[in-house]
Structures are given as C-alpha cells and as structure tokens.
Amino acid sequence: MDVNGTVAEGFEPVREAFLRNFEQLGERGAALAVYRDGHRIVDLWGGTKDVDGQAPWERGTAQIVRSATKGVAAAALLLLHQRGELDLDAPVGEYWPEFKAAGKERTLVWHLLAHRAGVPVLDRPLTPGQAADPELGAAAVAAQAPVWEPGTDHGYHAQTYSWLTGELARRVTGRPVGAWLADEIAGPAGADLWLGLPDGQAARVGRVGPVDAPEAAGGLRTRPKRSVAEAYADPGSLTRRAFAAITPLPDENDPAYRAAALPASNGIATADGLARFYAALIGEVDGGRRLFTPRTVELARGERSAGPDRVLVVGTRFGLGHMLHGGASPLLSPGSFGHPGRGGALGFADPESGLAFGYVTNGFRQSVTADPRAQALVWAVRAALAGE
C-alpha cells in the first residue's frame, strides 16, 4: 500500500497511523490534512478514488462528508451573527414567520444550532427528491410540531438540521445557502468545499459506499452499546425517525443528490478543504483569510447542550452547532470544536494548539460520531504534539 504526501518533522507517527488504517481497519481510499497556525503540516492520501473501483486517489480527490457538513452550516450562522445580521437570542420566527407554527413560537436561533429545537423528526418524511427542494424541506420543518418543548432538552437533528439552518440563512441573506457559503466561507478560506456540487467539480469526487468494520486495534470500541443498537432497531424511536426524515435514504453517488444543498448531510470536500476551513475559523491561513473573531470562536465552542442525547442515546456535547470534545466524539483536547460525519469524515479546530484537522474517506462504517480510523489519526496527532 502506497501512501502519498508529506508530513512535517515530528509528525511521522501520523503517516504510520494513516497507513495502518489501510492495513488493519479496512480503509479503501482516504486523505488527511492538518494545519498548524495556518500552515499545512500533514498532507496524506492513498487508496482508490472510488470505494468500489481501482483508479487511484489523487491529490485533490474530494468526497461527500455527510454530517461534517453541519460544522460548515453552523459557521454560516455564526458568521452572520458576527456581522450583526443575526441575533442568536432572537426567536426564529422573527426571521422566518412560518416557523412559529405548532408550538414553536418561543424557539430561539441558538436552539436550532445547539440541537435543542425539538424537531429532529418529520411526521411525514420526505423523499430524496423532495428533500433536495429547499422550499419543501423548509415548509415541512416549519409545520412540524416539536417532540419536546424547544430549549428544554437536546437531541441530534440528523436530517432536519438541513432545513433549519439552510432556510434561516436564506431568510437572513436572501440567497441560497450553498451559493452564500461558496462566496463567504469557502472562497475566502481558499477551501475546496462545496454545498451543492458544481458541474465542473464532479470529476474530482469519488464514489462512496459501506465497508466492513474489522476488529479495531488499540482498544477502539466498534460495537455500539445495547441501548444504542436497540434505538436504531426500533422504527418508532426518535433515533430511527430522525435519520428517516428522508426516506428512503438518498443515493449519495447520485449527481442530483450531490448537486443539492443539504447543510446537514451532503457537503463535499477534500481533506485539505475541510482542514483549511477550520484553520480559517481560528486564524490566518496560507492563501486565505481568517473568518471568525476570537469572540466568535468562543461562541462556537462554548457548551450549550450536554448529557444524554434524546436521539443518539449517548452523552453528547454541543456548542453553537459544533460538537465538542467528549466521550461520544473525542477530538484533540477539551478546547476543540468541530463535527464528524457518520461513518467516516471528521473536521475540527483546536485553538490552544493552533491545529485544524480534516479527514475524508470513501468507505463508510456503522459508527456515528467516533469512527476508529479518524480516532487513530487524532491519537497520532496528539502523540506527535506530546513528543515535541
């Protein structure tokens, strides 16, 4: 197995961990990028571009990153707040009057970001075609009655986060969320990152699919707790209903799905693009500019939700849209903030060390928030830092 790319001196263990993912953890194709103080110190890729193909992964190959997209969507709303265009403590209905229906008139903007809005499910799920229509998705979530009083508890809004954040951003900016992100986040950061894949970039994107999960090395647990497995198996549980808000599940290799803009689930990025995005949140970056002020960084990683998650059935921690370091999603340190993608991708920033991390893969596994391959890479980065 050939691993391509470079690592800075002292980060050789990261390359070794990346290679072990192929040798021991069933990796098919993947890339990893790490920035430190705005400079890239790890740039690795290997395997095949397509999970079911033979063509090699190339530098610049991109993949769908599933829920790692949520961190980008959260940044959009936080950036609007930073610019004075969005009040996090205001009722959502001030910007989106239709959202006040069915008992949601007291839902605040920050409730949406922190998974406290109480609408992780849709009583009438959308088809993939309907879900790709932002007007239909927004209307469906606006009409939905909450399953708990907004603001009083938290539960992962796996699919509905798309329309909650996307429509709110559109109401504030007057523009489709994917186009706004391209101009105001991806472009300024110099990041290969798209929400709504342009035709001209389609050839760079590999095919994704499920991969088997061999027993993990180094003590990483790959089997979920019984309570979690039961929640996913029960069609009536909030867990199953949240992920089934789009039914049937979309074909993630369908060009029409990739061209849609679903801020919860279908962002497409290179590993470098994901890492550069997080690097730009916390500082200046080579060839790009800083996006967040220090105050906005603190908003992003300030805990707003913690404890048992009513959807994921494990303890989770959220800031304003970003997952925080914890048992369900270990990041680099207690000060890190970012977001995993179900079964694979991971992006985060760690302001204290100045690090930003981006990992993408074409092989998705059953893990939701802590994929063993991504975690092995995080551990290797942590070990490299400790050895300095």
Order of alpha helices (4+ residues) and beta strands (2+ residues): beta-alpha-beta-beta-beta-alpha-alpha-alpha-alpha-alpha-alpha-beta-beta-alpha-alpha-alpha-beta-alpha-alpha-beta-beta-beta-beta-beta-beta-beta-alpha
